[in-house]
Amino acid sequence: MKKFRCEVCDYIYDPEEGDPDSGIAPGTAFENIPDDWACPICGVSKEDFVPVD
């Protein structure tokens, strides 16, 4: 599973860690996060994330 980076604040979403504080369980692929999820650091939407190579 790919990691994704927030273009605004550089937060990295790591699917192995998930985002437990926002209810996203470890092992959740970025594509499977609900569309209303927001960056836990700066609050932007999933649209502002890009894949990390």
Sequence and secondary structure as in RCSB ss.txt:
>XXXX:A:sequence
MKKFRCEVCDYIYDPEEGDPDSGIAPGTAFENIPDDWACPICGVSKEDFVPVD
>XXXX:A:secstr
   EEETTT  EE TTT BGGGTB TT  GGGS TT B TTT  BGGGEEE  
